[in-house]
Amino acid sequence: RTSAYVSLGKLKQVRLSIAGEVNCPGQYHIMGNSTLIDVLSLTGGFKKGGSLRNIQLLSNGKVTIIDLYPYLYGGTAEELSFYNFNLSNGSIIVVPTVTETVAIAGNYMNPGIYEINKNKTNLNDIFNSFGSFESPGKVQTNINTLYKGEIEQNISNVKKNYEVKNGDIIFSYLKTDYLNKVNVYGEFPSTKFNIDKT
């Protein structure tokens, strides 16, 4: 009976380049088991205008587009597993500038300016990613948008299948008809209640 023992003395290093809208672009030498997230953390972060949804990875003659929003804002297990791939020697990572954004304001848990993913551009996708409402109730959504890039228009009470465009401002608020109201269901000895509005 023969036994063999193998020990790993040193991990192979990988050389790659990072360019674009990061604070410290340049060449990096990393361990062979490092992931994309590990590498990006070495650059000192993204510049204010750096895209988080259109990162380009050039490796082995192929270009892969990487979207970091699922990693940052809570994606599915399938989406998050994508970031675990290892990088090959000579890879190039390019962080371009942001091109298209929408703003979310009003009755939201996470208001702000967000980059648009061209594969998910309807209002329902935006709500699912960033737009959970801060207060429950009947909500009306208005959008300020630019018509042909020049004239600002206000679209009232838009539907969730509305296709958002670059520069749109999405504003949602509780309908006043439903403010300071409570619906009570079940068996109660009295149907009269006092509600403190303070």
C-alpha positions in Angstrom: 0.0 0.0 0.0 1.4 3.4 -1.1 0.4 6.7 0.4 1.1 10.1 -1.1 1.1 13.4 0.7 0.9 16.8 -1.1 1.5 20.1 0.5 0.8 23.5 -1.1 3.8 25.7 -0.6 2.7 28.9 -2.3 -0.3 30.1 -4.3 0.3 31.3 -7.9 0.2 35.0 -8.4 -1.9 36.6 -11.1 -1.1 40.0 -12.8 -3.9 42.1 -14.0 -4.7 45.7 -14.9 -7.5 48.0 -13.6 -8.4 51.2 -15.5 -11.1 53.8 -15.5 -13.1 55.4 -12.7 -11.3 54.0 -9.7 -9.2 55.9 -7.2 -6.0 53.9 -7.8 -5.8 52.5 -11.4 -2.8 50.4 -12.5 -1.3 47.0 -12.4 -1.9 44.6 -9.5 -0.4 41.3 -8.5 -2.9 39.2 -6.6 -3.2 35.6 -5.4 -4.6 33.1 -7.8 -7.7 32.5 -5.7 -8.7 36.2 -5.5 -12.1 37.2 -6.7 -13.3 40.3 -8.5 -14.5 41.8 -5.2 -11.1 41.3 -3.7 -9.4 43.0 -6.6 -11.8 46.0 -6.6 -11.2 46.6 -2.9 -7.5 47.1 -3.6 -8.2 50.2 -5.8 -9.4 52.4 -3.0 -12.9 52.5 -4.2 -14.8 54.0 -7.2 -14.8 57.6 -8.2 -18.1 59.4 -7.9 -18.8 59.0 -11.6 -17.8 55.4 -11.8 -20.3 52.8 -13.1 -21.3 50.0 -10.8 -23.5 48.3 -13.4 -21.3 48.2 -16.5 -17.9 47.0 -15.3 -16.0 45.4 -18.2 -13.8 42.3 -17.6 -11.5 41.5 -20.6 -10.1 38.0 -20.1 -8.9 35.3 -22.5 -10.2 37.3 -25.5 -13.7 37.7 -24.1 -15.5 40.7 -22.6 -17.8 40.1 -19.6 -20.1 42.9 -18.3 -20.4 42.8 -14.5 -23.2 44.4 -12.5 -22.4 45.0 -8.8 -25.9 46.1 -7.8 -27.0 42.6 -6.8 -23.9 42.4 -4.5 -24.5 45.8 -3.0 -28.3 45.8 -2.7 -29.1 42.1 -2.0 -29.5 39.9 -5.0 -30.5 36.3 -5.2 -28.2 33.4 -4.4 -27.8 32.7 -8.1 -26.8 36.3 -8.8 -24.3 36.5 -5.9 -22.6 33.3 -6.9 -21.5 35.0 -10.1 -18.9 37.1 -8.2 -16.9 34.0 -7.0 -15.1 33.3 -10.2 -11.3 33.5 -10.2 -9.4 35.9 -12.5 -6.8 34.8 -15.0 -3.4 36.2 -15.6 -3.4 39.3 -17.9 -7.0 40.2 -17.3 -8.1 43.8 -17.7 -10.9 45.4 -15.6 -12.3 48.7 -16.9 -14.7 50.8 -14.8 -16.4 53.2 -17.2 -18.3 56.4 -16.3 -22.0 56.3 -15.4 -24.2 57.0 -18.4 -27.9 56.7 -17.4 -29.5 57.3 -14.0 -32.9 57.8 -12.3 -33.7 59.6 -9.0 -36.0 58.2 -6.4 -37.6 60.5 -3.8 -40.5 60.6 -1.4 -42.0 57.7 0.5 -39.1 55.2 0.1 -36.7 53.5 2.4 -33.7 54.1 0.2 -34.2 57.4 -1.8 -31.3 58.4 -4.0 -29.9 58.4 -7.5 -29.4 55.0 -9.1 -27.8 53.8 -12.3 -30.1 52.1 -14.8 -29.6 48.5 -15.9 -30.8 48.4 -19.5 -32.2 44.9 -18.9 -34.4 46.2 -16.0 -35.9 49.5 -16.8 -39.6 49.4 -15.9 -40.9 51.0 -12.8 -41.7 47.7 -11.1 -38.0 46.6 -11.5 -36.9 49.8 -9.9 -39.3 49.3 -6.9 -38.2 45.7 -6.4 -34.5 46.8 -6.3 -34.5 50.0 -4.3 -38.0 51.3 -3.8 -39.6 49.6 -0.8 -42.0 52.1 0.7 -41.2 53.6 4.1 -44.9 53.9 5.2 -47.7 51.4 4.1 -50.8 52.6 2.4 -52.2 53.6 -1.0 -49.3 55.2 -2.9 -49.4 57.5 -5.9 -46.3 57.8 -8.1 -45.5 60.7 -10.3 -42.5 61.0 -12.6 -40.7 64.1 -13.9 -39.3 63.3 -17.3 -37.7 65.0 -20.2 -39.6 64.9 -23.5 -37.1 64.6 -26.4 -34.4 65.7 -24.0 -35.7 69.3 -23.7 -39.2 69.8 -22.2 -39.8 68.6 -18.7 -43.1 66.8 -18.2 -44.9 65.5 -15.1 -46.7 62.2 -15.5 -49.2 61.6 -12.7 -50.1 58.2 -11.2 -47.9 56.2 -13.5 -48.3 52.4 -13.8 -45.6 49.9 -12.7 -44.9 48.8 -16.3 -43.8 52.4 -17.2 -40.3 52.3 -18.9 -38.0 54.7 -17.0 -35.6 56.8 -19.0 -32.3 58.5 -18.2 -32.9 61.6 -16.0 -36.3 60.5 -14.7 -37.2 61.6 -11.2 -39.6 59.1 -9.5 -41.6 60.6 -6.6 -44.1 58.6 -4.6 -46.3 59.7 -1.7 -49.2 58.4 0.3 -52.6 59.5 -1.0 -54.2 62.0 1.4 -57.5 60.0 1.4 -55.8 57.3 3.3 -53.8 59.3 5.8 -54.8 59.1 9.5 -57.1 56.1 8.8 -57.2 52.7 10.3 -59.2 49.7 9.1 -60.3 47.3 11.9 -61.6 43.9 11.2 -62.9 41.2 13.6 -65.2 40.8 16.6 -65.1 43.8 18.9 -67.5 44.9 21.6 -67.4 48.5 20.2 -67.0 49.9 16.7 -65.9 53.3 18.0 -62.2 54.1 18.4 -60.3 57.2 19.3 -57.2 57.7 17.2 -54.4 60.0 18.5 -53.0 61.8 15.4 -50.0 63.2 17.3 
